[in-house]
Every structure is written in structure tokens, then in C-alpha cells.
Amino acid sequence: MFLEAIVERFNCTGFLYRELLLSLQG
């Protein structure tokens, strides 16, 4: 489904973004 693909991609990018923020803060 199209929505599922968007949500899955958002979860992946959101995880990478969180890792990036943690690495910058730490």
C-alpha cells in the first residue's frame, strides 16, 4: 500500500535523524 511505504520510509528516516541528533549532542 502507498501509505504503508510512506510510513515505513518515515520511520527509517526518523530513526536516522534521531541517531544524528544524539551523535551531535553527545
HTML snippet that shows the backbone in 3Dmol.js (N, CA, C, O; Angstrom):
<script src="https://3Dmol.org/build/3Dmol-min.js"></script>
<div id="view" style="width:600px;height:400px;position:relative"></div>
<script>
const pdb = `
ATOM      1  N   MET A   1       0.845  -1.200   0.000  1.00  0.00           N
ATOM      2  CA  MET A   1       0.000   0.000   0.000  1.00  0.00           C
ATOM      3  C   MET A   1       0.880   1.250   0.000  1.00  0.00           C
ATOM      4  O   MET A   1       1.990   1.240   0.531  1.00  0.00           O
ATOM      5  N   PHE A   2       0.375   2.309  -0.594  1.00  0.00           N
ATOM      6  CA  PHE A   2       1.167   3.534  -0.727  1.00  0.00           C
ATOM      7  C   PHE A   2       1.436   4.160   0.637  1.00  0.00           C
ATOM      8  O   PHE A   2       2.560   4.579   0.912  1.00  0.00           O
ATOM      9  N   LEU A   3       0.422   4.230   1.492  1.00  0.00           N
ATOM     10  CA  LEU A   3       0.599   4.828   2.814  1.00  0.00           C
ATOM     11  C   LEU A   3       1.605   4.060   3.637  1.00  0.00           C
ATOM     12  O   LEU A   3       2.419   4.653   4.344  1.00  0.00           O
ATOM     13  N   GLU A   4       1.555   2.756   3.549  1.00  0.00           N
ATOM     14  CA  GLU A   4       2.486   1.928   4.331  1.00  0.00           C
ATOM     15  C   GLU A   4       3.926   2.208   3.927  1.00  0.00           C
ATOM     16  O   GLU A   4       4.820   2.226   4.773  1.00  0.00           O
ATOM     17  N   ALA A   5       4.154   2.429   2.627  1.00  0.00           N
ATOM     18  CA  ALA A   5       5.507   2.726   2.150  1.00  0.00           C
ATOM     19  C   ALA A   5       5.986   4.058   2.720  1.00  0.00           C
ATOM     20  O   ALA A   5       7.150   4.195   3.097  1.00  0.00           O
ATOM     21  N   ILE A   6       5.085   5.039   2.780  1.00  0.00           N
ATOM     22  CA  ILE A   6       5.452   6.359   3.318  1.00  0.00           C
ATOM     23  C   ILE A   6       5.771   6.256   4.801  1.00  0.00           C
ATOM     24  O   ILE A   6       6.756   6.827   5.270  1.00  0.00           O
ATOM     25  N   VAL A   7       4.942   5.531   5.535  1.00  0.00           N
ATOM     26  CA  VAL A   7       5.159   5.386   6.976  1.00  0.00           C
ATOM     27  C   VAL A   7       6.461   4.657   7.253  1.00  0.00           C
ATOM     28  O   VAL A   7       7.211   5.027   8.156  1.00  0.00           O
ATOM     29  N   GLU A   8       6.727   3.614   6.468  1.00  0.00           N
ATOM     30  CA  GLU A   8       7.956   2.832   6.663  1.00  0.00           C
ATOM     31  C   GLU A   8       9.180   3.691   6.386  1.00  0.00           C
ATOM     32  O   GLU A   8      10.169   3.638   7.118  1.00  0.00           O
ATOM     33  N   ARG A   9       9.102   4.487   5.317  1.00  0.00           N
ATOM     34  CA  ARG A   9      10.225   5.364   4.975  1.00  0.00           C
ATOM     35  C   ARG A   9      10.400   6.439   6.042  1.00  0.00           C
ATOM     36  O   ARG A   9      11.528   6.800   6.380  1.00  0.00           O
ATOM     37  N   PHE A  10       9.291   6.955   6.575  1.00  0.00           N
ATOM     38  CA  PHE A  10       9.362   7.985   7.609  1.00  0.00           C
ATOM     39  C   PHE A  10       9.989   7.430   8.878  1.00  0.00           C
ATOM     40  O   PHE A  10      10.770   8.111   9.542  1.00  0.00           O
ATOM     41  N   ASN A  11       9.644   6.186   9.213  1.00  0.00           N
ATOM     42  CA  ASN A  11      10.223   5.555  10.400  1.00  0.00           C
ATOM     43  C   ASN A  11      11.725   5.383  10.235  1.00  0.00           C
ATOM     44  O   ASN A  11      12.480   5.574  11.189  1.00  0.00           O
ATOM     45  N   CYS A  12      12.163   5.026   9.037  1.00  0.00           N
ATOM     46  CA  CYS A  12      13.587   4.827   8.777  1.00  0.00           C
ATOM     47  C   CYS A  12      14.333   6.149   8.877  1.00  0.00           C
ATOM     48  O   CYS A  12      15.362   6.234   9.548  1.00  0.00           O
ATOM     49  N   THR A  13      13.821   7.180   8.213  1.00  0.00           N
ATOM     50  CA  THR A  13      14.476   8.483   8.249  1.00  0.00           C
ATOM     51  C   THR A  13      14.408   9.075   9.643  1.00  0.00           C
ATOM     52  O   THR A  13      15.346   9.742  10.080  1.00  0.00           O
ATOM     53  N   GLY A  14      13.309   8.839  10.344  1.00  0.00           N
ATOM     54  CA  GLY A  14      13.168   9.352  11.701  1.00  0.00           C
ATOM     55  C   GLY A  14      14.209   8.725  12.618  1.00  0.00           C
ATOM     56  O   GLY A  14      14.750   9.397  13.495  1.00  0.00           O
ATOM     57  N   PHE A  15      14.492   7.437  12.418  1.00  0.00           N
ATOM     58  CA  PHE A  15      15.497   6.740  13.220  1.00  0.00           C
ATOM     59  C   PHE A  15      16.873   7.314  12.947  1.00  0.00           C
ATOM     60  O   PHE A  15      17.643   7.561  13.875  1.00  0.00           O
ATOM     61  N   LEU A  16      17.189   7.529  11.664  1.00  0.00           N
ATOM     62  CA  LEU A  16      18.498   8.091  11.298  1.00  0.00           C
ATOM     63  C   LEU A  16      18.632   9.510  11.827  1.00  0.00           C
ATOM     64  O   LEU A  16      19.704   9.909  12.281  1.00  0.00           O
ATOM     65  N   TYR A  17      17.545  10.274  11.769  1.00  0.00           N
ATOM     66  CA  TYR A  17      17.567  11.654  12.247  1.00  0.00           C
ATOM     67  C   TYR A  17      17.812  11.687  13.754  1.00  0.00           C
ATOM     68  O   TYR A  17      18.557  12.532  14.250  1.00  0.00           O
ATOM     69  N   ARG A  18      17.178  10.756  14.480  1.00  0.00           N
ATOM     70  CA  ARG A  18      17.363  10.682  15.936  1.00  0.00           C
ATOM     71  C   ARG A  18      18.801  10.300  16.265  1.00  0.00           C
ATOM     72  O   ARG A  18      19.398  10.853  17.189  1.00  0.00           O
ATOM     73  N   GLU A  19      19.354   9.357  15.511  1.00  0.00           N
ATOM     74  CA  GLU A  19      20.752   8.955  15.722  1.00  0.00           C
ATOM     75  C   GLU A  19      21.684  10.129  15.468  1.00  0.00           C
ATOM     76  O   GLU A  19      22.667  10.315  16.186  1.00  0.00           O
ATOM     77  N   LEU A  20      21.373  10.924  14.442  1.00  0.00           N
ATOM     78  CA  LEU A  20      22.197  12.080  14.107  1.00  0.00           C
ATOM     79  C   LEU A  20      22.146  13.118  15.229  1.00  0.00           C
ATOM     80  O   LEU A  20      23.175  13.683  15.600  1.00  0.00           O
ATOM     81  N   LEU A  21      20.956  13.367  15.768  1.00  0.00           N
ATOM     82  CA  LEU A  21      20.821  14.327  16.862  1.00  0.00           C
ATOM     83  C   LEU A  21      21.577  13.853  18.092  1.00  0.00           C
ATOM     84  O   LEU A  21      22.241  14.649  18.757  1.00  0.00           O
ATOM     85  N   LEU A  22      21.483  12.567  18.401  1.00  0.00           N
ATOM     86  CA  LEU A  22      22.175  12.030  19.568  1.00  0.00           C
ATOM     87  C   LEU A  22      23.683  12.140  19.397  1.00  0.00           C
ATOM     88  O   LEU A  22      24.397  12.453  20.349  1.00  0.00           O
ATOM     89  N   SER A  23      24.165  11.886  18.199  1.00  0.00           N
ATOM     90  CA  SER A  23      25.612  11.961  17.959  1.00  0.00           C
ATOM     91  C   SER A  23      26.084  13.414  18.051  1.00  0.00           C
ATOM     92  O   SER A  23      27.200  13.673  18.499  1.00  0.00           O
ATOM     93  N   LEU A  24      25.252  14.349  17.634  1.00  0.00           N
ATOM     94  CA  LEU A  24      25.628  15.761  17.704  1.00  0.00           C
ATOM     95  C   LEU A  24      25.622  16.258  19.149  1.00  0.00           C
ATOM     96  O   LEU A  24      26.499  17.024  19.549  1.00  0.00           O
ATOM     97  N   GLN A  25      24.634  15.821  19.929  1.00  0.00           N
ATOM     98  CA  GLN A  25      24.531  16.258  21.319  1.00  0.00           C
ATOM     99  C   GLN A  25      25.603  15.603  22.182  1.00  0.00           C
ATOM    100  O   GLN A  25      26.160  16.230  23.083  1.00  0.00           O
ATOM    101  N   GLY A  26      25.889  14.315  21.890  1.00  0.00           N
ATOM    102  CA  GLY A  26      26.837  13.574  22.706  1.00  0.00           C
ATOM    103  C   GLY A  26      28.251  13.979  22.367  1.00  0.00           C
ATOM    104  O   GLY A  26      29.199  13.459  22.956  1.00  0.00           O
TER     105      GLY A  26
END
`;
const viewer = $3Dmol.createViewer("view");
viewer.addModel(pdb, "pdb");
viewer.setStyle({}, {cartoon: {color: "spectrum"}});
viewer.zoomTo();
viewer.render();
</script>
